[in-house]
């Protein structure tokens, strides 16, 4: 019989529709179903009454350092057998590096902006706090084992901080596609005013600068004569983007319907440890056009499942990556294969693999 453990989970902040919150809830439920107790160390705004938590310990902290300091003062070891953190903290048994390596992101970002902006960011207190926590957590001397969501992130942790490879474990993200009712493709395209001959290029996400929306717009503009129509789902300020015939939808509740209505998914990101949106799009049968800075690119079938470019600023390469998927016959041929392949990255498997790591140590 497996030894029953009390496992602590750590999360700062709360967003009702947040992906990290949904994942943490599923993970806690899986632990409880296997007979383990779950203690949650969370910000005061985390709602009361989640039945999967045996105990909720409130940790205040207006910034990353104060939260990490107050977590240490709460003495997690008195509340649980092991601590699995979803936040950068001073110390834990396992840390889920879902946000990647902050220093790697800053270095990548500096390539796309003026030197004075990079300098100003280096003076930013929040960035420096995150880097301090990151350096402690990823150091060779930290007891923490790291759960990365791509080989890209694993390599960055080791190369920036010297964390031994055998203390970094890769568990790819997972997705559970919902049941689709009716014909969302026809409904959504009619609502948007698109016909069957339009090639709907879908971009999804917030943080438009990081995710490369401006490059997606420029590539779509270059292919306007080929019937390409760009649709953007997610919050952001269109005023800061290049001009073009772009449909801005704002926050979208029913993303699966838009995946079904689209033809190609585009994410020319500057940095994404492993894009959930890319996996979701592929699970709905969409070819994914992205960059090597997206951890998802290391698993996608470049020739049969999408197009991967090195530099998001290379609009010719990005446009060519989209153009490969303009023929209807090619998209139709790839659609079911993509659905089957991407759905093998199931959230159930992600949870099981992570549980196996935690409970083996």
N, C-alpha and C positions, 0 to 999 in steps of 0.2 A: 504494500500500500504506500502511495506517495505521501511523504511527510507534509502535513498541513503547515502552511506558512502565513505570516502576516506581512503583506507587501505594501509599502508606501509608494504613492504616486504623487508627483509634484507638478503643479501648474499655476503659473502666475497670470492673472487676468481671466476674463471670461467673455466669450461672444456666443450668443445663442445659436448662430448659424455657422460657427467656426469649425473648420475641418479637424483641428487638433482636439477640440472639445468632443466632437463626435467619436473620434478614434479613441480618446481616453475612456469615454463611456463604454464603448464596445470592449475595450481591453479589460476594464474593471469587471464587466459582466462575465467575460470569459474566465477570469480568475475566480470569481464567486461561484460559477457553475462547476468548477473543478475542486471546490471545497476550501479555497483559500480565503482569508479575510483581507480586505482592502482598506487601508487608511489613506485619506486624501489630504495632502498639504496644499492649501489653495488660498487665493486672495479672498478678502471678505465678500467680494461681489459674486462669488460662486453660489448658485442657488442652494437652498436647503432641500432636504427630503429625497436625495438620490438614494434609492434602496440598496444599490450595489456597494455603498461605502459603509463599513462598520463604524468608522469614525472620521470626522472631518475636523482637521486642525487648521484654524485660520492663521494665515501668515500675512502681515501687513508689509507694504513696501511700495513706495511711489516710483522707485526706479530699480534697475536690475541689481545693483549692489546692496541696497537696503533690504530688498527681498531676500537675497542670498544670506545676508548677515542675520536676519531674523529667523530664517529657516534653521540656520546653525544653532541659534539660541533656543529654538523649540526642541532640540535634542531628538531628532527623528529616530535614533537608535533605541530610544525608550519606548517608541510606539510601534516599531515594525522590525522584522527580521532582515529585510533588505529594502533599499530605497532606489526607485526607478524614476528619474527626473525627466520631465519634458522641457525643463528650463536649464539654462546655464547657471550652475550653483557652485559653491566652493568645493563640495565633495558629495559623492553619492556612490552607490554600487554600480548602477547603470545609468547612462545618459543617452537619450534618443536625439541624435544630431539631425533632426528634421529640417533645421534652418541652415545646415551646411557649416562652412567655416567663414566666420565674419571677416577675418583678415583677407581671405581669398576673394570674397565679394568686393571688399574695398579696393583691392589691387586691380580686379577686373574693371570695376567701375571707373577707376582713374584713367583707364585707356580711352574712355569715351567722353571725357569732360575736360574742361580747362584746368591748368595747374592750380589756379587760385581756389577753385571749388574743392579740389582734392585737399588742399591745405586747410581750408575752412572746416572740412569734414574731420580732419585730423585733430582739430581743436574742440570738436563736439564732445561734451561730457558723456552723453549716452554711449557713443561709439567706444570711447575709452573704457567705460565700465564693462561693456560687453567683451572687449578684448582682454581685460584683466581676468575676468571669469573664465574666458575661453582658454587663456594661457595656463591657468591653474588646472582646469578640468582635463585638458588635452596633454598635459606634461607627462613625461615618462614616469614621474614619481607619484602621480595620482593613482589611487586604487581603482578608480572608475573604469569600467569597461564601456565601450562606446558601441551603440547600435546605429550604424549609418544606413542611409537609404540608397546609396549607390557606391560603386567602386571609385567614382570620381571623388566623392567626399572622403572616403577612406584614404585615398592617396594624398589628398590635401591635408588631412589631419596629421598624417605621418610626416609629410614633407615640410610642413610649417612648424610643427611642434615636436616631432620626434617620438610620438606615441608608437609603441611597438605594434606591428601589424597583428600579432596574435591577441591583442586586446581591443581590436576594432572588428566588429562583425557586421556584415552587410545583410540587411533584410529589406528587400524591395517593398515599396508601397503596394497596397492592394485596393481593389474596387469591387463593389457588389452592385452590378447594374440593376436598376429597378425594373419591374414589369412595365411594359409600354402599352397603354390602352389606345385604341382608335388609330388614327392616321395623323400623327403630329407633323409629319413632313409636309403634307398638303396644307394643313391648317396654318402652320407657322409661315410657310412661304407665301400663302395668300395674305396673311396679316402684314407681311413685310412688302408685299407688292412685287414679288419675284415670280417669274415663270419657270417652267421646267428646263428651259435652255440656259438660264442663268447659272453660273457656277458660284455657289455661296461659300465664301472663305470665312471661317469663323475664328475669331480671337476671343479668348476668355481669360479674365483675371484682373486684379487690381495691381497697383504698383506699375503703371504703364511704362515708366522710364526703364525700370529694371527688366521688364518682360519684352521690351523692344517693339512696342506698338508703332512708333514712328517709322520703323523699317518695314513693318507689315503694310502700313498705309502706302509707302512709296512703292513697294512691290506690287500691291493691288492696283495702284494708279498706272503702273507700267503695263499691266495686263487688262486694262479696262476694255480695250477693243476686242479681247478674247472672251468677253462676257463674265469676267470675274467681278463679284460684288462682295465687299468686305463688311462684315457685321461684327460689332464689338460688344461683348457682354462683360459687365463689371463697372465698378465705380472709378471715376477719374475726371480730369478736366480736359475736355476736347480742345479748349482754347490754346493749350500748349502743344498741340499736335499739328503735323503738316496738313495742308488743305487736301481735299479729295472728297469723292462721293462715298462717305462712310456712314453706316447706320449705327448710331450709339444707342444701346438699349438700356444702359444703367444696370443696376443689380437685377439679376434674373433668378427667380425662384425655381423654375422648372428647366434646369439646364439639360436634362436628358432629352427633352422635346427639341431643343435647339441643336443638339448633337445630331439627332435623327433628321432634322431639316437641312443640315449643312452638307457640303460635299467634301471639303478639305479643312483641316484644322491647322492653324499657323501660330507658332510661338517662337519668334526670333529672339529669344531671351539672352540677356547678358550674363545671368547667373540663376540657375535653378537646380538645387540639389537633386530633385527628382520631381518633375511636374506632375501633380495629380491630374490636372486638366488634360495633359497629353495622354495619360493612360485612359482616362474616362472617354476621351474622343475616340481613341483606337478601339475601345471596347464597344463603341457604337458604330464601328465600321469605317471611321474616317482616316484616310492617310494623314500623317502628321509631318508637317514641315517645321523643323526646329534647328537648333544649333548644337555644337559639341559642348557648349556650356550648360546644357540641360542633361542631368544624370540619366534621364529617360532615353537619351540618344544611344546609350551603350547597350540597350536591350532591343530597340526597335530594329526591324529588318529593313535596312536602308533601301534595298532594291524592290522589296515587295510591300513594305508597310509605311513608307514615307520617304522624306528627303532630309538629309542632315548637312548643314553648311558650317563652315569654320567661323566665318565673320558675319555677324548680323548686318553690318554696314555695307556688305557686298550685295547691293540690290540686284545686280545681274545674276549672281549665283542664287539668291533667294527667289527671284522671279523664275529662273530655270527650274528650281526645285518645285515650285508650284506648277509650272507648265507641264512637267512630267505627268501630272495627274489630271490634266484637263480632258483627255479623251474619256468619254462616258464608259466605254467598254473596259478600260483599264480600272477605273474606280469600281465598277460593278464586279469585276473579277476578284478584286482585292477585298471587297467589303466583308464577305462572310469569313474569309480566312483571317482577316484582322480581328473581327469579333471573337472568333474562337481563340486566337492566340492571346489577345489582350485580357480576355476573361480568365485565363489561367493564372493571372496575377490577382488572386482573390484576397479580399481582406481577411477571410478566415485563415488562409495560409500565413499571411503576415502575422496574425495574432499567435498562431500555433508555433511558428518559428521563434518569435520573440519570447514566448513563454518557455520554450525549451532552453533558450539561453539563460533566462533568469533562474530557472529552477535547477539548472545543472551546476550552479555555483553557490 
